[in-house]
Amino acid sequence: MPFSERAIFPSNRRQIVFLLLLVAPLLMALFVFINGYGIWVQDYFFNNVPKEKLDAELWVSARVFRLSIFALVAIVAMIVALVIRIVRPRPTLILRADGIVSNLAPRGLIAWDNIKSFDITKYRGSRNLVIGLNDPERFLSDNGLKRGFTFRGNMAMFKTPIVIPGMRVAERLETLVEELRAVQTEAAGRHN
């Protein structure tokens, strides 16, 4: 039976845990924002603070206030982006008859005949799917990815530009590697 196409999605459970972890910095930034604003309002309107001291405090409070606004905006933007990813998930990988398409970064199609190996590595406590390529430098230059920070880092650590974090895949990495190897073998059999 010929292989058609299969999409591999990220784990919603892991993304929800990450979303909950973002709530703590959001609450801290909100606390700093409210506290800084409250101190300024209290000193300005209710305490008889001398103008010179108020100006000095206001300068420090204004810096804290601006930093907390920036933190609030950044954290809310991350939360919104994560909620959108949970509500409308995009597949992490798409297995096709002619190769693999990764949606994590603009890598394009990775043809089956360009793939040398599939390995699972552990780096800084997280497991990753490493897709070894026959000629990684050529793949990078063909796809215009030579200068990308992530790709250079992956090349230095894993000797390949294609590394899929395990948290971006809902299924067990061992099962996925077995399936990838089977599909690659089937694709090689069709080409011979």
Secondary structure, 3 states (H helix, E strand, C coil): CCCCEEEECCCHHHHHHHHHHHHHHHHHHHHHHHHHHHHHHHHHHHCCCCHHHHHHHHHHHHHHHHHHHHHHHHHHHHHHHHHHHHHCCCCCEEEECCEEEECCCCCCEEEHHHEEEEEEEEECCEEEEEEEECCHHHHHHHCCCCCCHHHHHHHHHHCCCEEEEHHHCCCCHHHHHHHHHHHHHHHHHHHC
